[in-house]
Amino acid sequence: MANGGDNGNTFTWATYGALDSEGKKDPWSRPHIRLVYTLAHYNDYARDHNYSPYLQVNQKSWGSFIGVKTEWWLF
């Protein structure tokens, strides 16, 4: 390899729960809101080369994200 065999690797694990506006337990029901938690581990090469926008402000090997996502269909 041209870069001396170094490869950036990231391990990401995510979990979320979804709430449907109508209280249905159907995975195709919309709209719904999701609470998301993501945990990522970056190896040294990925961390040193900013493989994630998170790494541009924080040069740690571990990163996490907590957020809310929404999804709905127009038709």
Secondary structure, DSSP 8 states (H G I E B T S, - for coil): -TTTT----EEEEEEEEEEETT----TT-SSEEEEEEEEEEE-HHHHHTT-SGGGGT---SEEEEEEEEEE----
